């Protein structure tokens, strides 16, 4: 079995990509869509915290969005297919890094991801101006860091089918 990770900031197309990959004999795990797989935790107490639109920058400094590693491993191990793609943006991504053959970083222009965030209907994260300001304040450093750790950058300003084709080519190489 081969397992891949697709990450990127909100609005770069993670959910759209995994939805398309599901049509290509890939078992997709869109972490934000799997109940109980991800949650916000308080950095100090490690207790689960509730998020709602409009949280302050200070709140984000004190909290982290994480993926439950054991639940993720169970999902991977129970995959009905030989290729698994996990999509999400996790504060504990480096704890999960060794689960993946390759990591793909989806990137696009600021105006593209902001437009996608505002227009999307599957969830509300990023729609509030405070969340957009927060994303804009850290995303460039995040992208540099994750590329330096070996993630393969994929530009998602192009049509979805081209993005998915590029990822499929990398998966099969």
N, C-alpha and C positions, 0 to 999 in steps of 0.2 A: 504494500500500500504506500502511496505517495501522498504527503500532506503539504499544503501550501498555505501561506498567510497573505491576505490582501489587507493593507492598511492605508490610512490617509486621513486627513482631517475631514470634518463634516462637509458634505457637498461635493466631494471629489468623485463619487460614483460607486462606492463599495457595494451598496445594495443592488444597484442596477447591474453591475458586473456579475455578481454571484447569481442573480436571477437568470441572466443569459447563459452563464456557465452551466446551470442546471440542465439546459437543453443539450449540452455537449458531453453527456456521460460523466459528469462530475457531480460528486455529492457536495452540495453547498451548505455551509453553516454560516448564516448571517447572524452573528452573535447578538445583535440588538433585537432580533426577532425570536430568540429562543428564551422562553420564560425561565428565569432563575440562573441563566448562564453569566450574566453581567450585573453589576450593581455598583453604586457609589459607596465608598467607605470613608470614614473619618481617618485621616493620616495618623492621628495620635492614639485614638482608642481602638481603631480597626473595626469599629462597629458599622453596620450598614446604615447609610443615611438616605433620606428621601430627597430627591431632586424635584424641582419644579421650575418652569420658565422664569427668568429674571433673577437668577442667583447672582450674587455679587462676585467681583474678582476675588475678594477675600475668601469667600466660600470655596471657590475653586482651588485656591492655594491650600486650603485645609482639607481638601477631599481629593480622592482619586477614583477613577472609573476602572474597575478591574474585571477580569474574566476568571471565573472559578476553574482552576486548572483541572481538578479531578472530574468535574462535569464535562469539560471539554474533551478530556481523554476518553471518557465513556462514549461520548458522541462519535468521536473519531473511530474508536474500536468497534462500534456498532454500525459503521457505514456499510451500506449495501453495495458500494462501488469501490474501485481500486484507487480512485483519485478523489481526495478531499480538499476542498478549499474553504478556509475559515476567513471570514471578513469581519473586521472591527478595528476599533482604536482603543487599546487597553493601556492603562497606566502601569500594569505589571507585564508588559509585552516581553521584556527580557527574561522573565521567569519562564515564559512559554517558548522562547526562540528555538530551543533545541528540538521542539516537536515538528519543525517545518524543514522541508527540503530547500525551499526558496521563500523569500519574502518580497512581495511587490508593494511598492509605495505609489499610490495613485496621487497625481498632482495635476493642478490646473491653475489658471489665472484667478486672482482674487475675485474679479467681477463674475467669473463663471461659478465658483463655488458659492458665493453669496447669493447669486440669482437662484441657483439650485436649492439652497437651504430655504429661501423664502417661498419658493414655489412647490416644494415637496409636500406630500400629503401623508406619508407613512409615519411621521412623528414630528414633534415640535421642537426638538433640540436645535438651537441656533437661530430660531426665529426672533427672539428678543434681542434688542440692540446691545444689551450688556453681554450676551453670549457671543454676538458677532465681534464686539470689541475684544473680548477675551481671546477668541480664536485668532484674530488678527495680531494680537500681541505676542503669540508664542509659536505660531505654525512654522515660520521660516527656520527657527532653531530646531524644532522637532524634525523637519524634513532633512536638514543637514545631519543631525545626529543619526537618524535611522539609515540614511544612505551610507554614512561612515561605518555603520555596523554591518553593511552588506546588502541592504535592501536594493532591489532593482527598480529605478524610477520608471513610471509609465505615465505619459501625458494623456489626460482624459479630456482635453479640449477638443479632441477629434470625435467623430461618430463612434457610438457605442460598439458597433460590430467590429470596427478596426481595433479598438482597445481590447476587446475580448479575443480577437485573432492574435494580437501580440502576446497576450498572456498564455493562450493555448500553445503558441509556438515555443514559449519559454518553458512551459510545463513539459512539453514533449522532448525538449532538447536535453 
